[in-house]
Amino acid sequence: MLRIVFICCLSLSLFISEITCQSRNQSLILYSEQFNIAVDPQNGDYIVLAKDSFYLFNLAVSGGWRPYKYKKNDLDTVLKQPVELNFIHDARQVLFFSGGGGQVYLFKDSSILRQDKSFLQKNQFGAASFEFKDKIILYSGYGFYAYKPYMTEFSDKTNEWFLRPYASNQYLPKGRQAVVYQIDKKRGYFYMSSGYTLNKPYFEDVENLDLNDVWRFDLNTNKWKQLGYIKDDRRIRNLRFPFFSKGNFYAIEKGPNNAVVKINIADNLFEKFKTDHLVDQSLVEYGTVYNAKDENILLVIKGKDLRAKPGFVISVVPLKELEKNLIISKKYYFTVFDKLWPFFLMIVGLVSLVFFSRELKRRKNNQRNDKPVIHFNLAEKEFTFSEIKIPFEDEQIQFLQYLVENGGEISNNDLLDFIKRGHESLDTLKKRKLKLIMDINQIFKICTGLGKPFLLELKDDNDRRYKDYLINPIYEVRV
């Protein structure tokens, strides 16, 4: 029995190990905090830049991670400080800039080359960084006890940083840190939301203010436009290590669950994913980079049980693995209208239903009340319908006049007395009566085109011998 339990536990542990390790290669382990990660957009190489050497890995090349020596390393003096370097994810080259702004580095031909003529500005920590038209652009960030509302860009002509001028006479969003952002390079739009700022800038011991406004910046006209506000009960400010995939913003949510959020500001979508099956509940401590060539991400995870050294595990994981464990899929709303439009649509639908129901009922009533009108000109002894003369014969007109004068209905006996001529037998009178009624209805139908007969014969339910003759009530005779 114990043997069976042991085998089951062993099998379960192997299964768990299988689903918690989804990397595409043997992971790289570094026992140093001084390194940076990147992806070469040209060939898809995964890059780890350490102090004395750098490492490359490519899924198309066998052999795992390959170490190399630098030909030139302008970063060597910076790494001794150390200085945080941020990788520009969507640039055409392997570019880094120092945390807070200032120094810019290019990794090319096995060398780290200094590109700027600047200094460590320490003025835009946590800024949103992206590349547009071969220029590095930083938006907002924190420095010198304030969150900056401006945008800076690195000039490839002067190798210096400049403020990007905003168009005049416009309302600007508040400066902030750790924003959620998205770039639409085709149209030149920079979408921005969330983040946090200070309640009272330039003062110590104040609380941060969470922001939920949504903005779009036109990089062609340098104009801001507010799109609305996020109406969401979740906080999305504790996000780190953002990267982009197919226009979507991904980031690691700071916390014990180590979840990954996926946000598309332009399409107003928010999703969150668990990463337990990827990193075995270890915190992503150093960063993430997305590789557009093979749709994998480079994860840097703080290692466990690495002989008490500050080690890090660097693994390549398919991006699609992140979306296997979905926690939340909930839409958040930019404006009140976005949130209430289903309610408005329901109200419009109900009002439309009531309106059409009443209109349909009104038309039915009109159809019932709108009787075809037959005009009877007493002076001319003529019956007309829609200005069409009905060519009744004299005897027929006399009978119809007699019927109208008696309220449109007479008994069988009255009808027989009216058409009686001298001493005629009853059978003869019945035949003449029947012919009179049939001729009137036939002439009426042919001339008017109406389907219902003009005269009706009603029989008594108790005695079928008694009959009444009347003008069809669906028609109205006006004299």
ROFILO-495628 format. One line per 2 residues: their letters; for each residue x negated, z negated, y of C-alpha. Coordinates in Angstrom, 1 decimal, m for minus. Layout:
// residues N
a) X:Z:Y; ...
This chain:
// residues 479
ml) 0.0:0.0:0.0; m2.8:m1.0:2.5
ri) m4.6:2.2:1.6; m1.5:4.3:2.5
vf) m1.2:2.5:5.8; m4.9:3.0:6.6
ic) m4.6:6.8:5.8; m1.5:7.1:8.0
cl) m3.2:5.3:10.9; m6.3:7.5:10.6
sl) m4.2:10.6:10.6; m2.3:9.4:13.6
sl) m5.5:8.6:15.5; m6.8:12.1:14.7
fi) m3.5:13.7:16.0; m3.7:11.6:19.2
se) m7.3:12.6:19.7; m6.3:16.3:19.3
it) m3.6:16.2:22.0; m5.6:14.1:24.4
cq) m8.6:16.4:24.4; m7.5:19.9:25.5
sr) m10.8:21.0:27.1; m12.0:24.6:26.5
nq) m15.6:23.6:25.8; m18.0:20.8:25.2
sl) m17.9:18.6:28.3; m20.9:18.1:30.6
il) m21.8:14.5:31.2; m23.8:13.5:34.3
ys) m25.2:10.0:34.9; m25.3:10.4:38.7
eq) m22.8:10.4:41.6; m24.8:13.0:43.5
fn) m23.4:16.3:42.5; m20.8:18.8:43.6
ia) m18.5:21.2:41.7; m17.4:24.7:42.5
vd) m16.3:28.0:41.1; m17.9:31.4:41.8
pq) m15.1:33.7:42.9; m17.1:36.8:42.0
ng) m17.8:36.2:38.3; m15.8:33.1:37.5
dy) m18.8:30.8:36.8; m18.1:27.1:36.8
iv) m20.8:25.4:38.9; m22.1:21.9:39.0
la) m24.7:21.3:41.7; m26.8:18.2:41.0
kd) m29.8:16.9:42.8; m32.7:18.5:40.8
sf) m30.9:21.3:39.0; m27.6:23.1:38.7
yl) m25.4:23.9:35.7; m23.3:27.0:35.0
fn) m20.6:27.6:32.5; m18.5:30.8:31.8
la) m15.9:31.2:29.0; m17.1:34.8:28.5
vs) m20.7:33.6:27.8; m21.5:31.6:24.7
gg) m23.7:28.5:24.7; m21.8:26.0:26.8
wr) m23.2:24.6:30.0; m26.6:26.1:31.0
py) m29.0:24.2:33.3; m31.2:25.9:35.9
ky) m33.7:25.0:38.5; m33.1:25.7:42.2
kk) m35.1:28.4:43.9; m34.4:26.8:47.2
nd) m32.3:23.7:48.0; m31.5:23.0:51.6
ld) m29.1:20.3:50.4; m31.9:18.1:49.1
tv) m32.2:16.0:52.3; m28.5:15.6:52.6
lk) m28.1:14.3:49.1; m30.3:11.4:49.9
qp) m27.8:10.0:52.4; m25.4:10.8:50.5
ve) m22.9:13.0:52.3; m19.6:14.1:50.9
ln) m19.4:17.9:50.5; m16.1:19.8:50.3
fi) m15.7:23.1:48.4; m13.7:25.9:50.1
hd) m11.4:26.9:47.2; m10.2:30.2:48.4
ar) m13.3:31.7:50.1; m15.0:34.8:48.9
qv) m18.3:33.0:48.4; m19.4:29.5:47.1
lf) m19.1:27.6:50.4; m19.2:23.9:51.2
fs) m18.9:21.9:54.4; m19.8:18.3:54.9
gg) m17.1:15.6:55.0; m15.9:15.1:58.6
gg) m17.1:18.6:59.6; m20.4:20.0:60.7
qv) m22.9:21.2:58.1; m22.1:24.3:56.1
yl) m23.8:25.4:52.8; m23.8:28.5:50.7
fk) m24.7:28.7:47.0; m26.2:32.1:46.3
ds) m28.9:33.5:44.1; m29.7:30.1:42.5
si) m30.2:28.5:46.0; m28.3:26.2:48.3
lr) m28.7:27.7:51.7; m27.9:26.0:55.0
qd) m25.6:28.2:57.1; m24.9:26.2:60.3
ks) m26.7:25.1:63.4; m24.6:22.1:63.7
fl) m24.8:18.4:62.7; m22.7:15.8:60.8
qk) m19.8:15.6:63.2; m17.9:12.9:61.2
nq) m14.7:13.8:63.2; m12.4:15.5:60.6
fg) m12.5:13.5:57.4; m9.6:14.4:55.1
aa) m8.9:17.6:57.0; m7.1:20.6:55.4
sf) m9.7:23.2:54.8; m9.3:26.9:54.0
ef) m10.8:30.3:54.6; m9.1:33.0:56.6
kd) m10.7:36.4:57.6; m14.1:35.1:56.4
ki) m13.9:32.0:58.7; m13.9:28.4:57.6
il) m11.0:26.6:59.2; m10.3:22.8:59.3
ys) m7.0:21.4:60.4; m6.6:17.8:61.7
gy) m8.4:14.9:59.9; m9.6:11.5:60.9
gf) m12.6:10.5:63.1; m13.6:8.0:65.8
ya) m10.4:5.9:65.3; m8.0:8.8:65.8
yk) m6.3:11.6:63.8; m7.0:15.0:65.4
py) m4.2:17.4:66.3; m6.5:20.4:66.7
mt) m7.9:23.1:64.5; m11.6:24.0:64.3
ef) m13.3:27.1:62.9; m16.8:28.0:61.9
sd) m18.2:31.1:63.6; m20.3:33.3:61.4
kt) m21.8:34.9:64.5; m23.1:31.7:66.2
ne) m23.1:29.5:63.1; m21.4:26.8:65.2
wf) m18.0:25.1:65.2; m15.4:25.8:67.8
lr) m11.9:24.6:68.7; m9.4:27.3:67.7
py) m7.2:27.8:70.9; m3.5:27.2:70.5
as) m1.0:29.4:72.4; 0.1:27.6:75.5
nq) 3.5:25.9:76.2; 4.3:24.8:72.7
yl) 5.1:21.5:70.9; 2.3:20.4:68.6
pk) 2.5:18.4:65.4; 0.8:15.0:65.3
gr) m2.7:14.8:64.0; m2.9:13.5:60.4
qa) m4.9:13.1:57.3; m4.3:14.1:53.6
vv) m1.7:16.8:54.4; 0.0:19.0:51.9
yq) m0.7:22.6:52.9; m0.4:26.1:51.7
id) m1.9:29.5:52.9; m0.2:32.8:53.0
kk) m3.1:35.1:53.8; m1.0:38.3:53.7
rg) 1.2:37.2:56.6; m1.3:34.9:58.1
yf) 0.7:31.7:57.8; m0.6:28.1:57.3
ym) 2.1:25.8:56.0; 1.6:22.0:56.5
ss) 3.6:18.9:55.8; 3.4:15.2:54.9
gy) 0.2:13.2:55.5; m0.1:10.1:57.6
tl) m1.3:9.1:61.0; m1.5:5.9:63.2
nk) 1.4:4.2:64.8; m0.8:3.4:67.9
py) m3.9:5.6:68.1; m7.2:4.1:69.2
fe) m6.2:0.5:68.3; m7.4:m1.5:65.3
dv) m5.3:m3.4:62.8; m2.4:m1.0:62.9
en) m0.3:0.4:60.1; m0.4:4.0:59.0
ld) 2.7:6.1:59.7; 3.9:8.3:56.9
ln) 5.0:11.7:58.1; 7.6:14.0:56.6
dv) 7.8:16.9:59.1; 7.1:20.5:57.9
wr) 5.3:23.1:60.1; 4.2:26.7:59.9
fd) 1.2:27.9:62.0; 0.8:31.6:62.7
ln) m2.9:32.4:62.4; m2.4:35.7:64.2
tn) m0.6:34.3:67.3; m1.8:30.7:67.1
kw) 1.7:29.4:67.4; 3.3:26.4:65.7
kq) 6.8:26.3:64.4; 8.6:23.3:63.0
lg) 10.6:24.2:59.9; 12.3:20.8:59.5
yi) 11.7:17.6:57.6; 11.2:16.5:54.0
kd) 14.1:14.4:52.8; 12.6:12.7:49.7
dr) 12.5:9.2:48.5; 9.1:9.6:46.9
ri) 5.8:9.1:48.8; 3.4:12.0:48.6
rn) 0.6:10.7:50.8; m1.6:9.4:48.0
lr) m2.9:12.8:47.0; m6.5:13.7:46.3
fp) m8.7:16.6:45.3; m6.3:19.5:46.2
ff) m6.7:22.9:44.7; m4.7:26.1:44.9
sk) m3.3:28.4:42.2; m1.2:31.5:42.9
gn) m0.2:30.1:46.3; 0.9:26.7:45.0
fy) m0.7:23.4:46.2; m1.9:21.1:43.4
ai) m3.3:17.6:43.9; m4.1:14.5:41.9
ek) m1.8:11.6:42.7; m3.8:8.4:43.2
gp) m2.6:5.7:40.8; m2.7:4.5:37.2
nn) m0.7:7.4:35.9; m3.1:10.0:37.3
av) m0.3:12.5:37.7; m0.6:16.0:39.1
vk) 1.8:17.2:41.8; 2.6:20.9:42.4
in) 4.1:21.8:45.7; 5.2:25.1:47.2
ia) 6.1:24.4:50.9; 7.3:27.9:51.6
dn) 9.7:27.9:48.7; 10.7:24.2:49.1
lf) 9.7:23.1:45.6; 8.2:19.9:44.3
ek) 7.0:19.1:40.7; 5.0:16.3:39.1
fk) 3.1:16.4:35.8; 1.6:13.7:33.6
td) m2.1:14.1:32.6; m2.3:11.5:29.8
hl) m2.8:14.2:27.2; m5.7:15.7:29.2
vd) m7.8:12.8:30.3; m6.7:9.9:28.1
qs) m5.4:7.9:31.1; m8.8:8.0:32.8
lv) m8.8:8.4:36.6; m10.0:11.7:38.0
ey) m12.7:10.2:40.2; m14.6:13.1:41.6
gt) m12.5:16.2:42.0; m10.8:19.3:40.7
vy) m11.5:23.0:41.2; m9.3:26.0:40.1
na) m10.8:29.2:38.6; m8.6:32.2:39.4
kd) m10.6:34.3:36.9; m9.4:32.5:33.8
en) m6.7:30.2:35.2; m8.5:27.0:34.2
il) m9.4:24.0:36.2; m12.6:22.0:36.4
lv) m11.9:18.3:36.1; m14.4:15.5:36.9
ik) m13.4:12.3:35.1; m15.1:8.9:35.3
gk) m16.6:8.4:31.8; m15.9:5.5:29.5
dl) m18.4:3.5:27.5; m21.4:5.5:28.8
ra) m23.9:2.7:28.3; m22.7:1.0:31.5
kp) m24.1:3.8:33.6; m22.1:5.6:36.4
gf) m21.4:8.6:34.2; m19.0:11.4:34.7
vi) m17.4:13.8:32.3; m16.9:17.3:33.5
sv) m14.4:19.4:31.5; m12.7:22.8:31.7
vp) m9.0:22.5:31.1; m6.3:25.3:31.1
lk) m4.0:24.9:34.1; m1.0:25.5:31.9
el) m1.8:22.3:30.0; m0.8:20.4:33.1
ek) 2.7:21.6:33.0; 3.4:20.5:29.4
nl) 4.3:17.0:30.4; 6.8:17.3:33.2
ii) 7.8:14.0:34.9; 9.9:15.1:37.8
sk) 11.4:18.4:38.9; 13.3:17.7:42.1
ky) 13.9:19.8:45.2; 13.2:18.2:48.5
yf) 14.9:19.4:51.7; 13.4:20.5:55.0
tv) 16.6:20.2:57.1; 19.9:18.4:56.9
fd) 21.6:21.8:56.4; 19.4:22.5:53.4
kl) 20.6:19.3:51.8; 24.3:19.7:52.8
wp) 24.7:23.4:52.3; 26.2:23.0:48.8
ff) 28.8:20.6:50.3; 29.6:23.1:53.1
lm) 29.8:25.9:50.6; 32.3:23.8:48.5
iv) 34.4:23.1:51.6; 34.4:26.8:52.6
gl) 35.4:27.6:49.0; 38.3:25.2:49.1
vs) 39.5:26.3:52.5; 39.3:29.9:51.4
lv) 41.3:29.1:48.2; 44.0:27.3:50.2
ff) 44.2:30.2:52.7; 44.4:32.9:50.0
sr) 47.0:30.9:48.1; 49.2:30.6:51.2
el) 48.7:34.2:52.0; 49.7:35.3:48.5
kr) 52.8:33.1:48.6; 53.7:34.4:52.1
rk) 53.4:38.0:50.8; 55.6:37.2:47.8
nn) 58.2:35.7:50.1; 58.1:38.7:52.4
qr) 58.5:40.9:49.4; 61.6:38.9:48.5
nd) 63.0:38.9:52.0; 62.1:42.4:53.0
kp) 65.0:44.2:51.6; 65.3:48.0:51.9
vi) 67.8:48.7:54.7; 70.6:51.2:54.3
hf) 72.2:52.2:57.6; 75.9:53.1:57.8
nl) 77.0:55.0:60.9; 80.8:54.5:61.1
ae) 81.2:57.0:63.9; 79.4:59.8:62.0
ke) 80.4:58.6:58.6; 76.7:58.8:57.4
ft) 74.5:56.7:55.2; 70.8:56.9:56.0
fs) 67.6:55.3:54.6; 64.4:55.5:56.6
ei) 66.0:58.2:58.7; 66.8:60.2:55.6
ki) 70.5:61.2:55.3; 72.1:60.4:52.0
pf) 74.5:63.3:51.3; 77.5:61.4:49.9
ed) 80.8:63.3:49.6; 83.9:62.3:51.6
eq) 85.5:60.4:48.7; 82.2:58.6:48.1
iq) 81.8:57.7:51.7; 85.4:56.4:51.9
fl) 84.9:54.2:48.9; 81.6:52.8:50.3
qy) 83.2:52.1:53.7; 86.0:50.3:51.9
lv) 83.4:48.3:49.9; 81.4:47.4:53.0
en) 84.6:46.3:54.8; 85.4:44.0:51.9
gg) 82.0:42.2:52.1; 80.2:44.5:49.7
ei) 82.2:43.4:46.6; 85.6:44.3:45.1
sn) 87.4:43.7:41.8; 88.1:46.3:39.2
nd) 91.8:46.4:40.0; 91.1:46.9:43.7
ll) 88.8:49.8:42.9; 91.5:51.4:40.6
df) 94.2:51.0:43.3; 91.8:52.6:45.9
ik) 91.2:55.7:43.9; 94.7:56.0:42.5
rg) 96.5:59.3:43.2; 100.1:59.4:42.2
he) 101.1:58.7:38.6; 97.8:58.8:36.7
sl) 97.1:57.3:33.4; 94.8:54.3:33.1
dt) 92.3:56.3:31.1; 92.2:59.0:33.8
lk) 91.5:56.3:36.4; 88.8:54.7:34.4
kr) 87.0:58.1:33.9; 87.3:58.8:37.7
kl) 86.0:55.3:38.5; 83.0:55.7:36.2
kl) 82.2:59.1:37.6; 82.4:57.8:41.1
im) 80.0:54.9:40.5; 77.5:57.1:38.5
di) 77.5:59.9:41.2; 76.9:57.5:44.0
nq) 74.0:55.8:42.2; 72.5:59.2:41.2
if) 72.6:60.7:44.7; 71.2:57.4:46.1
ki) 68.3:57.4:43.7; 67.4:61.1:44.2
ct) 67.5:60.9:48.0; 65.9:57.5:48.6
gl) 63.4:57.4:45.7; 64.3:53.8:45.1
gk) 64.4:52.8:41.4; 67.3:50.3:41.5
pf) 70.9:51.5:41.5; 72.9:51.1:44.7
ll) 76.1:49.9:43.0; 76.4:47.3:40.2
el) 79.1:46.5:37.7; 79.5:42.8:36.9
kd) 81.5:41.6:33.9; 83.1:38.2:33.6
dn) 81.4:36.1:30.9; 84.8:34.6:29.7
dr) 86.8:37.9:29.7; 84.8:41.1:29.4
ry) 87.8:43.1:30.6; 87.5:41.8:34.1
kd) 84.9:43.5:36.2; 83.6:43.4:39.8
yl) 81.8:46.2:41.6; 79.3:45.3:44.4
in) 76.4:46.7:46.4; 73.1:45.7:44.8
pi) 71.9:42.5:46.6; 68.4:43.8:46.8
ye) 69.6:46.3:49.5; 70.9:45.4:52.9
vr) 73.6:47.6:54.5; 73.6:47.5:58.3
v) 76.6:49.0:60.1
